[in-house]
Amino acid sequence: MENEPELTAATVIHHCLSDLLFQKKFPYAHFPEVVDLAVVGTGLGALQNGLSFVKQSNSFWDSTYWDVFPRPFLDTNALAYANAVAAWVRDEKDPAWASELPSEVKRPMKKSLKYLFKTDDSFFHPSTASSQLLAQTQNQWIDLAKEPSISKQVIAVRSLESDDQFNEQQEAVLLDKLRSPDRVVILHSISAVENLKLNGQKVADELRLLAENRDDEIRAKAVMALAKLDQLDDLTIGLAAKMVSDRVKYVSFAGVFALSSLETVREPVLRAVDGGLLRSLQSCDYEFIGIYAAAFTRWLDDPRSHVQELLEGDEPEYLQIMLDALDNVAEKKVALG
């Protein structure tokens, strides 16, 4: 650490802010990226802004599930936006410290800052008591979801909870949001539909349309939502089968996830899954291999024979890896039983 004084100082700052959040009993203090936000928000982010641990965020990460699968630190875009919000809440339209930011952070930061001053599009606002922000009734959240502000729409749909009294209103709002021109609103609305378990025909039809969207994350989330709601039809099963071979890992995962929720699959779908398994074995992607093993165990009476036939003449270690994966699935079933 003596050879990297900036990294050492940034680490100390990070741990001090983490300790402060825990002392204040902040509910998300255990999320590393929330601590990163606190560092920037308190004006102590100068060192952190200059540190880059990854050049590209993981394409397998679901942006709407940050509270379930948090990242270990903010990526460049998130860091830029955090700096913009920090300047905005201090009413700094052209902060002097921005000139010290690395160019890859400074450019998007200035763009975001300009947007914030122009639109005020933030659920949090310096003039509003933070304790009041989340103290909304379901009726108020429904009203907030209809606001033009993208930030308010996102927070509102994330805050909807199952309530028979408001079920029809929630469904109507989410149907509208699933048709939004803004991808972020669409993504969070899909998650809201999952959370509320809204599996009516109208919602399912909208999700099926989104399953053919050009945006990788939208179509992946739509297909997974249909699987979770038990609303896969022949068309979306076919789309899921095509997704299995997609170059984007998150899309490929969505296809495998959706298909593995089925009790049985037809031969063309099984062939597509076989191809996906071969690619996963070649890349040693054990996470996917485990999903394939679970799917074969669910679909086939004799998954070992299927795997042996499929991998016959291939690399011998591939067969052993897959047989071990099938054994692991069987062991888990026994343990659950």
N, C-alpha and C positions, 0 to 999 in steps of 0.2 A: 504494500500500500504506500510505502514511502516514495516509490517511483511514480505514483499517480496521485498527487495531492488533491487535484480537483475532484476525482472520483471519491477519494476519502472524505473530503468535506461534504460532497453531495450526499454520501451515505449517512454521515452523521446528522445532517439536516433532515433527511428522510426519517430516520429513526426517532429523532426528537419530535417531529410532527406526528408520527404514528403514536408515540407515547402520550402526547397531548390529547389526541382524539380519543384514545382509550380512557384517559382520565375524565374526559367530558362525557363518557359513555355514548359516543357517537355510534349509531347502529351499524355503519358500514366501515368502521375503523380497520377491520381485518382485510379490506380489499386494497391491494397494493396501488391500483390505479387511482383510487380515491385519495390515498395519501399523496400521490403525485399531484393531484388537483389541489390539495391543501397547501402543498409546497409552493405552487405557482400562485395560488390565491393570497397567500400571506406575504408575497413579494420576495420569497427566498428561492425563486426558481432560476436565477441567473446561471448557476453552475449546471443544473439539470438540463436547461435548454440546450447546452452545448454537448450533451452526451447522447450518443445514438447507439442503442443496443441492437436494433434491427432496422434494416432498410425497407422491409416490406411486411405488412401485417399478415397474419396467418389467414389464408383464404378459407380455412376450415372453421373459422371462428364465427359464431352467430351473434351479430351485433345487438340483437334484441334480448339476448340472454346474458348480458354482462353481469347481472347479479347472481347468476348460477355458475357461469364459467368465466370468472374475471381474468383479464390478462395480467401478466406480472408487472407491466408498466405501460404508460401511455405511448402510443406510436406518434409519429411526427405530426400527422394531421390533428390528432386529439390534443397534442401539446400546443399547437398553434392556436386552436380554438380556446383552450384554457387561458392562454395569455391574452387573447382578445377579450374574453369575458372579464379577466382581472383588470384590464385597462378601462373597459366600459363601465364597470361598477364604480370606478374612481373618477369617471367623467374625463378621462384622458383620451382626447381624439388623436393626438399625435405624440405618444409618450417618448421621451428622450431615450429611455432604456431599450426601445424597440430596435434602435440602430445596432445594438450589441448582439441581437439575436442571430443565429446562423441563418444563412439565406433560405434554406429549405423550410425553416420555421417562420421566418419574417414575412415572406410573401403571402402565404395563406393566412397568417395572423392579421396582417393589414387588411386583407380582403374581408375577413370575418368581422373585424372591428368596424369597418365602414358599413357593413351590412347591419350590425347591431345598432349603430347610431341612426341609421336610416329607418329601420323598421321597428326597433324595440322588441324584436321577436325573441323573447326569452321568457320561459315560465317564471323563473326567478327574476325579481326586479328589486333594485336597491331601495326603492321607496316603499316596499311591502314588507311587513313583518314576516320573517321566515317561518315563524311558528304557525302562521295562518295558512300557509301555502297548501299543505296537505290535509288540512282540516275541512274537507269538502264532503257534502252529502253525495249520494249517487246521482241525484237529480242535478246537482251543481256540476258534477263531472260530465254528465251528458251535455249540459249547456256549454261547458268549456270546450268539449270536443267539436262543437260547431263554430268555434271562433276561427278567424282567418289565420291566426298565429300558428305556425307549424309546431313550435315548441309546446304550446298549450294543447294542441290536438294530440301530440304524442304522449304527454304526461297524463292527459285525461283518459285516453283509451287504455293506458297501462294501469290506471287506477280503478277501472270498472270491476266490480265484484258481483258474483252471482246473487241475484235478488229478484224473486218472483214478481215483486211489485213493479220493477223496471225492466223486466226481461224483454218485452216487445220494443221498448224505446232503445235499449242497448243494441238490440239486433238491427234496428233501423239505422242507428248512428253508424254502426260498424259496416253495414252494407254500403253506406255512403263513403266511408273511409277506405274501403277496399277498392273503390273506384277513383280514389284520389290521384291527381297527376304527380303527387310527390311520393317518391319511392320510400322515404323514411316513414311516412304516415302509413303507407301500405304494409310495410314490414311489421311495424308495431301493431297494426290492426289485425294482421294474421295471428300474431301471438295472443292478442286479446281474445280472438275467436276461440283459440285453443283453450285458454284459461277458463273461459266461460262455458266451454263445451257446447257452443252453438252449432248444432249439426242439422239445422233445418235445410230444406231444399234450396231456398234462395241463397243462403250463405254458401252451400256446397257448390252451386252453379257459379258463383263469383270466384271461388277458389279454383274451380276447374279452368276458368278463363285465365286466371293468373298463372296456372301451371304451364301455360304456353307463352308466358311473358318472355321478352328478350333478356330481361335482367336476370342474371344467374341466381342471385340471392332470393329474389322474389319467387321465381318458379320453384326453386328448391324448397323454400319454406311452405309454399302453397301445397306442394305434393306431400310433404311431411304432415302438414295440418290435416289434409284429407285422410291420410293413413291413421292419424291419432283419433279422428272423429268417425272412423269406420265408414268413410264415404268414397273410397276408391271405386271407380267404375272401369269398364274395359278400356276407355280412351286414356284415362290417367295411368292405368296399369301399363299400357303401351308406352306412354311418355316416361314413366319411371324406368322401364326396361332400357330405353334409349339413354337415360341419364347415367346408367351404370357405367357406361364407357366414356363419359364426359371427361375432358382434360382438367376441369376445375374440380378439386377434391370435394368441396362442399356439395356441389351438384351431384357428383357420383355417390357421395354418402347418402344424400336425400333419396336417390333412386333405390339404393340397397335397403335403406331403412324402411321405405314404403313397402317394397316387395316382401321384406321379411315379416311384415305384419299380417300377411295373407296366410290362410291355412293351406291353400294349394295354388299352384301356378301351372299355366299351360306350357307345352314343350318349347315354343319360341321364346318365352320369357326365361325358361330354365337355361336355354342355350346362351342367352344374353348374360345371364348371371354366371354361367360357366366361364365365359370370356372375361368377365370382370374378376373372377377368382384368379385366373391365370395371371392377369396383370398385377394383382395384389401380391401374389406369390413371387413374381419376378422382381417386384420392388420391396419385398420383405415388409409389407404393410400389415403388421400383426393385428392392428385394430380392425381393419376391414376383414381380414381372414377369420377372425372370431365371429363377426356378423354373418359372414357366408356360412360358417359351420352351423351356427344357430338356425339359419334359414333352411339349410339342407335337412337338418334334424327335424324341423317342423314339417317340411313338404314331403319328404321321402321315407318310405318304409325301411329302406336299407341304404342310408347315406354313405356308408363305407364302400359298398360295391360301386356306387355311382362315382365316387371320388377316385377309386382305384382304376376304373375304366377310363375316366377323364384324363388322369395323369399318367396312364400307362405309356411308357416310352419317353416320358419327359424326365427332367432332372429328378433323381431318386429322392433328394432331400425335400422336394416340394410335396411329394406324397406323404412323407413322414410328418412334415409340418402340419399338413391338413388332417391327417389321422389323429395327431396329438390334439389339434383344435376340436375335433369331434369328441374325443375323450373328455376334454375339459367341459364341453357343453353337457355331456351325459353326467359328469360328476356334479355339476351345479344343479341339475335336475334332481338328482338323488338327494343332495343336501337340502334343497327346498322342500322335497317331499317328507 
